[in-house]
Amino acid sequence: DATLWMKDMPNRMKQFDPQNQPDVVRVHAGFWYYLFGKSSLTETEYNELAKLKPELIELIEGEEISKFDEILQFHVLPLLKKNPGYTLSVTGHSLGASLATMFAFRAATSENEAIIKPVTCVSVASPYVGDENYRQA
């Protein structure tokens, strides 16, 4: 039963199109936990990231600092701020493609001005990431 491996995720696209977007989309739970589960940061790294204003991390209530936040704050944003005008492209193959899809979706809904829209995702041989609502969002 496919519902056993699906997880409800708040639809961050709803803020841009409230009339046509559902509140929740369903995604593969394993992919979600890998990217949005609690990060494996060291205590020093975690404290450094936690010092940022919560709106910079853009956590939803109940979320913890995740691998996504770690990648975005320590790797992606410093490069985008160092290179104004550059756009974000996320790529991956197989498992990496599913994670790239979820990363690009979340980054595209970020209100951080360093991330120029649209965000590009190039995925090769990706398994299904989410349900029909996720694909439409």
Order of alpha helices (4+ residues) and beta strands (2+ residues): beta-beta-alpha-alpha-alpha-alpha-alpha-beta-alpha-beta-alpha
